[in-house]
């Protein structure tokens, strides 16, 4: 897996063209941080080694600490052979040897420290490592590119690929016209512009050109380190942090809900045990009538005396009437005698009306007839009396026979 550390996917483009090379070699002029925005970091992780040119004390130390098996040249590249005035902007990638650009950064609020750094030419640098094949060389010197390239005059060393920052610092304004012709004169062909850098391939390696016909994409099979300084990476980091915070909050809420549910279950079990103890206690059974009276008094205050008396009457007498009703249905002779007796003493009509009101349904009213039954012959019509006498006689004859 290839992890990209560069600020603008420069390492992805280089790896696409050079991944077939094992343990390659590079020169990084203006290397800055060994991890953040580093073009060389991914190559270093894949076994490559190289030279870092970094004039600032801050980043030279970082590079030496992080890459003890590589060489760090703490010099500036340019014309001259002594020292160079350098403007160092700590914790940024804005350090430069260009006084005009340094003044612009200072006007924007950045603080610069002036230092004197050794300076060597590109010729001396390239010839110093001429025993190695330089697969790529990067120049990122914050507006000082032309001076660096002009110091490359007589050396015949030709790195395979050049990556040169070609926009003015903190702008999208291209600056390559100032030095592009110097690169072309050394046998290089422009192949790709990524919005920040121009990529050149030496004519002897023109077969690598096809690797630069498309920008970085999913088929390059790379992942992001998350350490780059550009807004794209920072935005991704912020989104990841926000998602992690939301995940932790959701987990905390879930845990809190689970704890509350467990506590509620424990309280419910405790209440159930307490209630069970109360219901099975002797005092609870002994005080049941008092609780019933209390409930009735509360209902009496709520509904009034008459509705409650009616309700109580129904509760008390309805079961009695139903039992009597079932008994009389099962014993029709007894039923007839009871009805006859109630009619004689004048209570049938009253009890019938009470019975109907208590049951409150027509299906029960059918059990007790609405009309008084013909208990004596005088209550029958003459025709009915004749039929009754005929039937009675027939019954006697049948019994006698």
C-alpha positions in Angstrom: 0.0 0.0 0.0 1.3 3.4 -1.0 0.6 6.2 1.6 0.8 9.7 0.2 2.3 12.4 2.4 2.8 15.2 -0.2 0.6 18.3 -0.1 -0.5 17.9 -3.8 0.0 14.2 -4.6 3.3 14.8 -6.1 4.6 11.5 -4.6 1.7 9.6 -6.2 2.6 10.9 -9.7 6.3 10.0 -9.2 5.5 6.6 -7.8 3.3 5.8 -10.8 6.3 6.4 -13.0 9.0 4.9 -10.8 7.4 2.1 -8.7 9.3 -0.5 -10.8 12.6 0.9 -9.4 13.9 -0.9 -6.2 15.8 1.2 -3.7 15.9 4.3 -5.9 17.6 7.6 -5.2 16.4 11.2 -5.0 17.5 14.7 -4.2 15.0 17.0 -2.4 15.9 20.7 -2.5 13.8 22.6 0.0 12.9 19.4 1.8 11.4 21.0 4.9 9.6 18.6 7.3 10.4 14.8 7.1 6.7 13.9 7.3 4.3 16.8 6.8 4.0 17.6 3.0 7.0 15.4 2.4 7.4 14.1 -1.2 10.2 11.7 -0.1 8.5 10.1 2.9 6.5 7.5 0.9 9.6 6.6 -1.1 11.6 6.3 2.1 9.0 3.8 3.4 9.5 1.8 0.3 13.3 1.4 0.7 14.5 4.5 -1.2 17.1 6.8 0.1 18.3 10.2 -0.9 19.7 13.7 -0.1 17.8 16.4 1.7 18.9 20.0 1.1 17.4 22.2 3.8 19.1 25.5 5.0 16.9 26.1 8.1 18.1 24.9 11.5 14.6 23.8 12.6 13.9 21.4 9.7 17.5 20.2 9.2 17.4 18.9 12.8 14.0 17.3 12.2 15.3 15.6 9.1 18.5 14.3 10.8 16.5 12.9 13.7 13.9 11.3 11.5 16.2 10.0 8.8 19.5 9.1 10.4 20.4 6.9 7.4 20.1 9.8 4.9 22.3 12.8 4.2 21.1 16.3 5.1 22.9 19.2 3.4 22.2 22.2 5.5 23.0 24.7 2.8 21.2 26.9 0.2 21.5 26.3 -3.5 22.4 29.2 -5.8 25.0 31.3 -7.4 28.0 32.1 -5.2 30.4 30.1 -3.1 30.3 31.6 0.4 27.2 32.5 2.3 23.7 33.7 1.6 21.2 35.9 3.5 18.3 33.7 4.3 14.8 34.6 5.8 13.5 31.9 8.0 9.8 31.7 8.9 9.5 29.2 11.7 6.9 26.4 11.5 5.9 27.3 7.9 7.0 26.4 4.4 7.6 30.1 3.5 11.4 30.4 4.3 13.2 31.9 1.3 16.4 33.6 0.1 14.3 36.1 -1.9 14.3 39.4 0.0 11.3 40.7 -1.9 9.1 37.7 -1.2 10.2 37.7 2.5 9.1 41.3 2.7 5.7 40.3 1.4 5.3 37.6 4.0 6.3 40.0 6.8 3.8 42.5 5.5 1.2 39.8 5.8 2.0 39.3 9.5 4.6 36.6 9.4 7.8 36.9 11.6 11.1 36.2 9.9 14.6 35.5 11.3 17.5 36.6 9.2 20.4 34.1 9.1 23.5 33.6 7.0 23.7 30.1 5.5 26.3 28.4 3.3 25.6 28.3 -0.4 26.7 25.9 -3.1 25.8 25.6 -6.7 23.6 22.9 -8.4 26.7 21.9 -10.3 28.6 21.1 -7.1 25.6 19.3 -5.6 25.0 17.1 -8.6 28.7 16.3 -9.2 29.0 15.4 -5.5 26.5 12.5 -6.0 27.3 11.8 -9.6 28.1 8.2 -8.7 24.4 7.5 -8.2 21.4 7.5 -10.6 19.1 10.3 -9.5 15.6 9.1 -10.3 13.9 12.4 -9.3 14.9 15.8 -8.1 12.6 18.4 -6.5 13.1 22.2 -6.3 10.9 24.1 -3.9 12.7 27.2 -2.8 9.8 29.8 -2.5 10.5 32.1 -5.5 14.2 31.4 -5.7 13.9 28.7 -8.4 15.6 30.7 -11.2 18.7 31.3 -9.1 18.9 27.7 -8.2 18.6 26.6 -11.9 21.1 29.2 -13.1 23.7 27.6 -10.8 23.4 24.4 -12.9 25.6 25.2 -15.8 28.4 22.7 -16.5 27.4 19.5 -14.7 26.4 16.7 -17.0 24.3 14.8 -14.4 20.7 14.5 -15.5 18.1 13.3 -13.0 15.3 11.3 -14.7 12.5 13.5 -13.5 12.4 17.1 -12.2 9.6 18.5 -10.1 9.8 22.3 -9.8 7.4 24.6 -7.9 6.1 26.9 -10.6 3.7 29.4 -8.9 4.6 32.4 -6.9 4.3 31.8 -3.1 0.7 31.8 -1.8 -0.7 32.5 -5.2 -1.9 30.7 -8.4 0.2 32.9 -10.6 2.6 30.8 -12.6 6.3 31.8 -12.6 7.9 29.1 -14.9 8.5 31.5 -17.8 11.4 32.9 -15.9 13.4 29.7 -15.9 11.5 27.1 -18.1 13.9 27.7 -21.1 16.9 26.8 -18.9 15.4 23.4 -18.2 14.4 22.7 -21.8 18.0 23.5 -22.9 19.2 20.7 -20.6 17.2 18.1 -22.6 14.0 18.1 -20.5 10.4 17.8 -21.8 7.5 19.2 -19.9 4.9 16.5 -19.2 2.5 17.6 -16.4 1.3 20.6 -14.3 -0.6 19.8 -11.1 -1.6 23.4 -10.3 1.5 24.0 -8.2 4.4 22.2 -9.8 5.7 21.4 -13.3 7.0 17.9 -14.0 9.8 17.4 -16.6 11.3 14.2 -18.0 14.7 14.0 -19.5 14.5 13.0 -23.2 16.5 9.8 -22.5 13.6 8.6 -20.3 10.8 9.8 -22.5 9.2 6.4 -22.2 8.0 7.5 -18.7 5.9 10.2 -20.2 2.7 8.1 -20.4 2.6 8.0 -16.6 1.8 11.7 -16.5 -1.2 11.7 -18.9 -3.8 11.7 -16.1 -4.0 13.1 -12.5 -3.9 10.9 -9.4 -6.9 8.7 -9.2 -8.4 5.7 -7.5 -6.5 3.3 -9.8 -3.2 4.5 -8.3 -4.2 2.5 -5.2 -2.9 5.0 -2.6 -4.2 6.2 0.8 -3.8 9.5 2.6 -1.5 9.9 5.5 -3.7 12.6 7.1 -0.6 14.6 8.0 -0.5 17.1 5.1 -1.0 20.8 5.8 -3.3 21.6 2.9 -7.0 22.4 3.5 -8.1 19.2 1.8 -6.3 17.1 4.4 -7.3 19.4 7.2 -10.9 19.2 6.2 -10.7 15.4 6.1 -9.0 15.4 9.5 -11.7 17.6 11.0 -14.5 15.4 9.5 -12.8 12.3 11.0 -12.5 13.9 14.4 -16.1 15.1 14.3 -17.3 11.6 13.4 -15.3 10.1 16.2 -16.7 12.6 18.7 -20.2 11.8 17.5 -19.5 8.1 17.8 -18.3 8.5 21.3 -21.3 10.6 22.2 -23.6 8.0 20.7 -21.9 5.2 22.7 -22.2 7.2 25.9 -25.9 7.8 25.3 -26.4 4.1 24.6 -24.5 3.1 27.7 -26.5 5.7 29.8 -29.8 4.3 28.4 -28.7 0.7 29.2 -27.8 1.7 32.8 -31.1 3.5 33.2 -33.0 0.5 31.9 -31.1 -1.8 34.3 -31.9 0.5 37.2 -35.6 0.7 36.2 -35.7 -3.1 36.1 -34.1 -3.4 39.5 -36.6 -0.9 41.0 -39.5 -2.7 39.4 -38.3 -6.0 40.9 -37.9 -4.4 44.3 -41.4 -2.9 44.1 -42.8 -6.3 43.0 -41.2 -8.0 46.0 -42.5 -5.3 48.4 -46.0 -5.5 46.9 -45.9 -9.3 47.2 -44.8 -9.0 50.8 -47.6 -6.6 51.5 -50.3 -8.7 49.8 -49.3 -11.9 51.6 -49.1 -10.2 55.0 -51.8 -10.8 57.7 -52.3 -7.1 58.2 -53.1 -6.7 54.5 -55.7 -9.5 54.6 -57.3 -8.2 57.9 -57.5 -4.6 56.6 -59.2 -5.7 53.3 -62.7 -4.7 54.5 -61.5 -1.3 55.6 -59.8 -0.7 52.2 -63.1 -1.8 50.5 -65.1 0.7 52.6 -62.5 3.4 51.9 -62.9 2.8 48.1 -66.7 2.9 48.4 -66.6 6.2 50.3 -64.3 7.7 47.6 -66.7 6.6 44.9 -69.6 7.9 46.9 -68.0 11.3 47.1 -67.3 11.1 43.4 -70.7 9.9 42.0 -73.2 10.7 44.7 -75.4 8.6 47.0 -78.1 7.4 44.6 -75.9 6.0 41.8 -73.7 4.3 44.4 -76.6 2.7 46.2 -77.9 1.4 42.9 -74.6 0.0 42.0 -74.1 -1.6 45.4 -77.6 -3.1 45.2 -76.8 -4.6 41.8 -73.4 -6.0 43.1 -75.1 -7.6 46.1 -78.4 -8.9 44.7 -77.5 -9.7 41.1 -75.6 -12.9 41.9 -78.5 -14.0 44.2 -81.1 -13.5 41.5 -79.0 -15.4 39.0 -78.7 -18.4 41.2 -82.4 -18.3 41.9 -83.1 -18.0 38.2 -80.8 -21.0 37.3 -82.5 -23.0 40.0 -86.0 -22.2 38.9 -85.2 -23.0 35.3 -83.9 -26.4 36.4 -87.0 -27.1 38.5 -90.1 -25.9 36.5 -92.7 -27.3 39.0 -91.1 -25.3 41.8 -90.9 -22.3 39.5 -94.7 -22.4 38.9 -95.4 -22.7 42.6 -93.1 -19.8 43.4 -94.7 -17.6 40.8 -98.2 -18.5 42.0 -97.2 -17.7 45.5 -95.7 -14.4 44.6 -98.8 -13.5 42.6 -101.1 -14.3 45.5 -99.2 -12.1 48.0 -98.8 -9.3 45.4 -94.9 -9.2 45.1 -94.6 -10.7 41.6 -94.8 -7.4 39.7 -92.3 -5.7 42.1 -89.7 -8.4 42.0 -90.1 -8.8 38.3 -89.3 -5.1 37.7 -86.3 -5.3 40.1 -85.1 -8.4 38.3 -85.3 -6.8 34.9 -83.5 -3.6 36.1 -80.7 -5.6 37.7 -80.0 -7.8 34.7 -80.4 -4.9 32.2 -80.7 -7.3 29.2 -83.7 -8.6 27.3 -82.2 -12.1 27.2 -82.7 -12.4 30.9 -86.2 -11.0 30.8 -87.3 -14.0 28.9 -86.7 -16.2 31.9 -89.5 -14.7 33.8 -92.7 -14.2 31.7 -94.0 -10.6 31.4 -97.7 -11.6 31.9 -99.2 -13.2 35.0 -99.7 -16.9 34.2 -103.3 -18.4 34.4 -103.0 -20.0 37.8 -106.8 -20.9 38.2 -109.5 -22.2 35.8 -111.4 -18.9 36.3 -108.6 -17.1 34.7 -109.0 -19.1 31.4 -111.4 -18.4 28.6 -114.5 -20.7 28.3 -112.9 -22.3 25.2 -109.6 -22.8 27.1 -111.4 -24.3 30.1 -113.1 -26.9 27.9 -109.8 -27.8 26.3 -108.1 -28.0 29.7 -110.9 -30.3 31.0 -110.6 -32.5 27.9 -106.8 -32.9 28.3 -107.1 -33.6 32.0 -109.7 -36.3 31.4 -107.5 -37.9 28.7 -104.6 -38.0 31.1 -106.7 -39.8 33.7 -107.9 -42.3 31.2 -104.4 -43.0 30.1 -103.2 -43.5 33.7 -106.2 -45.8 34.4 -105.6 -47.9 31.3 
